[in-house]
Amino acid sequence: MISLSLAEVTAIVGGQPYDIPDLDQRVAGPVVIDSREVRPGGLFAAFAGERVDGHDYAERAVAAGAVAVVATRPVGVPAIVVDDVVAALGALARAVVERLGARVVGLTGSAGKTSTKDLIAQLLERLGPTVWTPGSFNNEIGMPLTALRADDATRHLVLEMGARGIGHIRYLAELTPPHIGLVLNVGTAHIGEFGGREQIAQAKGELVEGLPSAEAGGVAVLNADDPLVRAMSARTKAEVLLFGEGADAHVRAENVRLTDLGQPSFTLHTPTGCGDVTMRLYGEHHVSNALAAAAVAHALGMSAPEIAEALSEAGQLSRWRMEVTERADGVTIVNDAYNANPESMRAALRALVAMGTAHRAQGGRTWAVLGQMAELGEESLAEHDAVGRLAVRLNVSKLVAVGGQEAAWIDMGAKNEGSWGEESVHVSDARAAVELLRRELRPGDIALVKASRSVGLEQVAAELLGEPSTAEGEGAGR
């Protein structure tokens, strides 16, 4: 974070100082919500979580080097007391961003946000110091925490923005006003909460509504291949930059193909030139993500050859997103268990099949280990059934549906689509899936593991790889 005095922080968040001997003391370290992550000179924000209350860890945070705690009550150590810690974090983030000289990139979409954010970060790092959202810290807590990691040297701030309702993205965009706003797609993720794709489009489009005008440097980067996203061009006063595979997209891909390993390769075209790209990531769905990242990089002055080179070298930064690991015995595990919705599930299945081409030639089989896609509302039965049917149509060798009713619908869809018998099986939980896979997997097989985050199928991938399963997320302070 940029250096601020405790007096300045107190004024920004509208708080009251308690037990602070010197308000001129500077805050120069990061702002964190977990006492184990405190660094000397930082701030600790105390949240009352579902299982623990960060206020109980205030003394530990100060002992670890925090200069003060942002809390809702006095805690016996230097503290800035506020009515709402979330609102205080947001106010502090906005004040810091206003003082930065960095260009702010905000991105949203129903699928692919984290993978695209990781690509953008790797491209922009070539232009200068860049701070980006870790993992999926894309809500009203995680996004300010990301912004507060920026300092005077930061040139680019890349912020992933999630939403579970109308107004959420508008709020996030007001906290850290972006210069460039990217909308990837409008799908069915959280459709049960929003009520329909049109409502999702309304929420996602809030990002481009708040952009600066074209004359002031605002740029809306929109997916030309998604009609609901393309229509957002009418909702912004910023310059519109379209990406996609169509001929009228400003940033587009031609000659798209997959390598024998299932990695996308294409010719990138931008308004300033072209370049050949062969990605290290897996699955054709990453072409759209790469084009979105390329459009952002183009808007910030990167040349087409530089973009193509950077995309070809970019790797996976966030865990459990098409994370491919080959075991010593020749079994390949694809851990895509961080989250799932119908669009990302279909993309992952197609990627599995593409990756499995070489494996099939060697006698290997493709396994889809799938669980619930959450928050689909009335569409849940149809969407889970469709996933099972798609696995059959794509000729996936084996399907393991893991969990309760939704998993049973996946299994049902597979069996109703074709003459599948033992090719599809429904098991009760992750433990049962691991036991089955340990018995059945053989050298040359490739297994995709995917479900919504709440299902916890990363445990399956971790156990099959002999790794500890580590939760990733935004816990309350400890």
N, C-alpha and C positions, 0 to 999 in steps of 0.2 A: 504494500500500500504506500501511497505517497505520504510523506511525513506530515503529521498534524499534531498539534498540542492537545492535551486532554480537554483544555478549555474550548478549543475549536470543535472537537468531537461532541462535547456536551451541548454546545450551541446548535450544532447541525441536527442532532437527534432530539432536541428539545427536552433534555433530561435534567436531572438534579444530581450533583456530585455528593457522594457520601464517602467519608474516610479517605479522601484523596489529599495527601499532604502538599502536593505541588501540581497545580493545574497547568503549569508551563511544561511539564514533562511531555516528551514527544512519543507518539505512537509511530513506530517505524516497522514493526513486524506485521505478520498477517492477522486477519480476523478469522477465528475458528469457532466451531460449535462443539468440538470434542476436546476435552482437557488434555488428552494424550497427544494432540497435535499442536499444542501451544509452543510458540517460539519466543525467545527473549525479545521484548519490545512490542509484542503483539497485544491484541484484545481478545477476550473470551466472551462470546455471546451465550448467555444461559437460557436454554429452552427447557420447558417442561414437556418431555416426550411421553410416549405411551408407557414405557417401562422405567425410565429414569428421569430425574429432574436435574437439569444442568446446574441449578442453584446450589445443589448439594456438593458440587465439584469446584466451587469458586475458589476455595482456599488452595486446592491442588493446582488450579490454573495459575494463580498468582505465584505460588511457590515455584512453578515451572518457568516463570519469567514474564507472564502477562502483566502489563502495567495497570490494567483495570479490567473490570467485568461489566458488561452491559446486562442489566438484570431488571426485574420488575419489582424488586424489594431489596432493602439493604441486606448484605451477605457477610458482614464482618471483615471485609477486605475492601480495598479501593474499588468503588463501583460508580457507574453512571446509571441511575435508576430512571426507567422509562415506563410508560403505560403499556407499550406493545413492542417487544423485541424485534418482531418481523418488520414492523413499520420503521423502527430505528435503523435496522440494517439497510432497508431500502433507501431511506433518506441519506445515509452515509454513502452508499454506493453512488447515488445520483450526484452528490457533491464532489466525490472523487472523480467521477467520469467527466464532469463539467470542467475540472481543472486539468485534465489530461489533454495532450495534443494528439491522442490516438484516434484512428478511424475505427468506428464501431460497426461491426457486422452482426446483424440479428438474423436468425434463421428459424423457421418452423416448418411443419409438415406432419402428415399422418404417419409416414414411414421414412426411414433413412436419415433422420436428423443427426444422430450421433455419428454414423459413418461419414456423412457429408461434412459435418463439423470437423472431424479429424482430418479429412482431406484438405479442407480450407486452411486449417492451422498449419499443415505441413507445407502448403504452397506459400502462404504469407510469411512464414518464418524466413523464407529466402529473401524477403524484402526488408526484414527488420524484426526486432523483438516483438513477439506475439504472445498474448495470453488467451487461453480458450477454456471453455467449459470442460471440467474433468468428468468423464463418464456421462451420466445423464442428470447432472445438477442443473435442471432447467426450470425450476419453479421459483416461487417468491422467496425462498430461502437460498437455494443453491445458486441462483443467478447473481444476486448481490454479492455473495461470497466470492464468486468468480471475478466479478468486476473489481472487488477490493484487493485482488492479487496484483492488479496493474500498478505500475509505478511510473516515475518520470521518464524512464527509458522506453516504455511500451509504445510501439507504433500502431499495433492492431489489436483490437479486442473482439474476439469471436464468441458470441453468446447464443447458445441454443435455448429456444423458448418453447415450453410446453403449455398445454391448456386443457382444462377439463370443463370449460364452460365459456359462455360469451363474456367478454370483458377481461379475461385473464391475460391475454397477450397484450391488450391495450395497456394494462397496468404495468407489465414487465417492460414494455417499450417506453413508457413514461419514466420508469426508474433509470434506465440507461438508454437514452435516445439514440437509435442507430442512424448511421449515414447510409448504409446499404441494408436493404431488407430482402431476404430470400425466402420464397415459399416453394417448397418442393412438390407437394401433392396434397390432394384432399381424398382421403380414403375412408375406411370404416372404423379405424381405431377410436375407442370411446364413443361409438355411435349410440350405445345404450344411454349414455349420459347426455349427449347433445340432442338426440332425437332424429337426426337425419344428416345426410351429406351436405345439404344446403346450409344447415346450421353450423356444421364444421367449417365450411367455406367462409361463412360470415365471421367466425372466430379467427381463423387463420389470416384473413385479409386485414384484420386490425393492425397487423404489422406494417403493411405498406401505406395505410391511411396516415400514419404518424410520421412518415419520412419527410425530410426537407424537400423543397422544390428542386427541380432539375437545375435551375439557376444557382441554387445554394449547394449543389453537389449531391443531392439525393439520388439514389439508384434503386429501383425495384427490380429484382432478379426473379423472373417468373417462368414456370414450366409451360412451354408452348404446347406440350403434348397432353396436358390436363386441362380440359375446357373450363373447369371451375376455377383453376388457378389463373389461366390466361385471362379470364374475365375480370380479374382483379386489377388489370391495367386501368380500368375506368375509375378505380377507387383511390388513385394516388396522383399526386402532383409531381412526383419524382420522374426522372428518366426511366423508361422501361427497357430492360434488357432480357430478351427471351432466350431460353436454352431448350434443346430438345433434338429430336432426330429428324424433324421436318425441315424442308428446304428453306422455310421462311424464318427459322430460328437464327438469331444473331450468333449464338455459340452452338454448334451442332456436331454430331458424329456421323461419319460415313464409313462404309465397309466394316460394320460391326460384326465381330466373330468371336468365338471362344477358342482358346488354345486347348491342347489335349488335356491339360490339367483343370480346365474350366475357368481360366482367367480371361477377362475381356480384353480384346484388342480392337483398336479402331483408329481412324484418322480424325483428328480434332481440327475443326475449322472455327476461327474467331475472326472478328472484323480486321485484325491486323496480320493474319496469316494462318498457317496450318502446321501440324506436326503429328507424328505417329506415336500412339500410346499403346503399351502393353502393360496392364496393371498386375500388381502382385496380389490383389484381392481376388476373391472367388465369386462368380456369379454375374450373369448379364445385367442384373439390376443395378450393379455398380456403375454402369455406363451413365445412367441418368444422374447419379450422385456425382460422378466425375465431371460431367458437363456443368452441373450447378456450381461446383467448386471452381471450375475453369472460368465461368462467367464472373464470379466474384473477383478472382485474381486478375482477369482482364480489366474489370472496372477500376482496379487499383494500380493499373499500369504494367502488369507483367506481360511479356510478349508470348506469342503462341508457342514458339520452340521451348521457351523456359517453362511454360505451363505443361507442355507434353512431357518434358524430361522429369519434372517434379511429380506428375501423376504416375509416371512409370516407376518411380522410386518410392512412392508413398506406401506405407505399411498400415497395419491395424494398430491404433493407439489404445482403444477401449476394449476391455475384456468381454468375452462371451458374445461377440458379434462375428459369426462365421470364423471362429478361431480354429484353425486347422492344425492338428497334431498327429503325426504318425508314430505309433508305438513301435517298440523294438521288434515285435512279432509281425509287423506289417499291417496291423489293423489301424485305420485312420479314423479319428474322432473329430467331428465338426461341432464345436460348442457354439451354438447360436441361441443360448438359453436365457439371454438377458430379458427379452420381451418378445411378444408375438401379437400380430393382428392378421386379418385375412390376407392383406397385400404382402406383408413380409413373409408370411407362411408360404404363400404360393411362390414367391421369389426364392426362398430357401430350398423348397422342393425341386425347383427347376435347376438351381445351382447344384444340388446333390446329384441329380441325374447327369448333368454335364460333367461333374467331377468324376462320376462313376464310370464314364466311358472307358477310360484306360483300365480301371479296376476290373470291369466286366471282361475285357479282353484277356485278363490274367486269371479269370475264374472267380473274381471277387464279386460280392453282392452289395447292393445299396440298402441301408437300413434307415428308416425314418422313425425316430423316437419322439413322439409328439404328445403335447398336453394341452390343457385348456387355453383358449384365447379369451381373456377376460373382458368385461364391460361391453358386450355386444347386444345386450338387451333382447328384444324380440327377434333379432337376427341370429341369435346364438345357435339354435338348432340347425338352421339352414347353412350357416357358414362352417360349422364343424363337420356336418355331413359332406359339404362340398370339398373340404380338405381331404377327407378320406377317399372320396371319388377321384380327386385329382391324383393322389398317390397311385391309384390303379392305372389311370390313363397315362401317366408318365412312366409306367412300368418300373416303379420302385420295387425292389425285390422283397423286402420285408417291412411291415408296419407294426410298431409297438405303440399303442395308445395308452397313456399313463394318467391315472387319476379317476375322477368320479364320472358324473353324468355326461359332461362335455366330451370326455375322452371316449366314452361309450358311443357317442354320436359319431365321432371320427371313425371308430371301428365299424360301426353300422354302415356308414357311407361307403367304406371300402368294400365291404361284403355285398352290399346291394348293387354296387357298380359292376362287379365282375364275378368270376367264379372263384374268388379268393376263399381259401379255407385257412390252412395253417399259415398262409402268408401274412395274415393280420391277426393280432392278438391284443386283447385288452387286459391290462394288469392294474392292480389297485393303487400302487404308489411307487415312488422312486426306488425303494429297496427291492421291490419285486422286479422292477425293470432291470436293475443292476444284476440281480441273480440270473435272470433269463439271458441277458446279454453276455455275461461271463461264461455261460454254458454254450452259447450258440455262435458267438463271433469267431471267425477264423481268419487266418492271414489273407490279406487282399481285400477284406471287407471295408466298407466305409460307412460310418454311422453318423447321421445328423441328429442332434438333440436340440429341441426347440419347444418353447411354451411361453406363456406370459410369466412375468417375473414372480408373481405370487405363488406359482406352482413349485418353484425351486428346483427345476430340472438340472441346473448347473451341478447339483450333487451327483447326478448320474454321470455326467462327463468327468467330473473330478475323480470319482471313484474308479471309473474305467481307466483313467490315466494315472492313478495312484497319487493324486494330488489332494491337498486339503481343500475343502470347499470354503471359500472366504466370501462372506456377504459384502456386497458393494452398495453403498447408499448414504443417506444423510441422517444418521442417528442423532439423537439429542446428546448434549454434552455429557461426557463421562470423565 
